[in-house]
């Protein structure tokens, strides 16, 4: 057991001062401090449990947590790679596209469950299951879940109440099917330089992004689907699949680019970094901006983490996109730069990631500081999987030692352990149909 000397003694400075008469205000202040210290100690105990769990993982399982990868099939999952000792090599997250998804909800549920079962059978941590479900043109669940219009149409045509009903019903259907995470919404404000690329994928003006973005985020997160806000810090109308976006912004444009992320990130589980090179006009130290945002410690560590106070997952955009490969950032370099800048999860459009994982492992063996970045990222993924219910963090049963002598003013802090959640929710067809109907009614 871990113990903390009482906060009252800490304030007074001497144990003997605890028996002095205190005013009610002093007692209240000391009680508040004691509770803060207790909660802080509990969080530290949980962090220790997460670190111990991460350290217990095999090298292959550990490095695999850092990848979000597309998979084959739509009926029964199988791995496409093996480790050096012949075990299945599977990513920490799987990204489903339309060809992975049946129009029949039970078939889709069964396929997603087969992923979970395969991981368990192969003694691996089950993955988070993700999908691009923005609505409109980017709608992987079209014909399966209730109709989901593009973000521009939602902001133009839906009342806030109907938008909340629309997104909440979509989230409940997705969760019932077995999804954990949605690579949406896009919370970039529309402007002249990005409107051709974003088109209907944006809510539009700053006011509409803040309003409808918040509605979408709350609706998904409160109904069991984590959101990934896209794409920080922005995009131009250059398609990053084929070219490298470059944005030079004026001070007057700062709010339009950054305010949505600053306000909405605390409500969200994750953020996806763009490949754009983005810099302010007349920047004092331009060199810190001269790289894609997903490789930038300035944008990830200084802005997302420190300035915005975000402690969720940071995703790279697809490191096989032409924006990187055609501009001097081949995947073998991109993966190292992304992790080193603070990215937690690397997205790959290919179905094989082993060759990239080997690069990260080799770099970690050569560079202690990089090894620490890998550990940081793995622990962040574990924290997310606890939040998503894939892993559980449980208080260990405490057995007091015989004749134990605990001071009256000492606080006892429990220890914790992390384990795989063995429970898998059954598909509820009746509830799915009800939520489908609710989603369709949002249009009335």
Secondary structure, 3 states (H helix, E strand, C coil): CEEEECHHHHHHCCHHHHHCCCCHHHHHHHHHHHHHHHHHHHHHHHHHHHHHHHHHCCHHHHHHCCEEEECCCCCCCCCCCECCCCCECCCCEEEECHHHCCCCHHHHHHHHHHHHHHHHHCCCCCCEEEECEEECCEECCCCCCCCCCCHHHHHHHCCHHHHHHHHHHHHHHHHHHCCCEECCCECCCCCCCCHHHHHHHCCCCHHHHHHHHHHHHHHHHCCCCEEEEEEECCCCCCCCCCCCCEEEECHHHHHHHHHHHHHHHHHCCEEEECCCEEEECCCCCHHHHCCCHHHCHHHHHHHHHHHCCCCCEEEECCCCCHHHHCCCCCHHHHHHHHHHHCCCEEEECCCCCHHHHHHHHHHHHHCHHHHHHHHHHHHHHHHHHHHCCCEEEEECCCCCCCCCCCCCCEEEECCEEEEECCCCCCCCHHHHHHHHHHHHHCCC
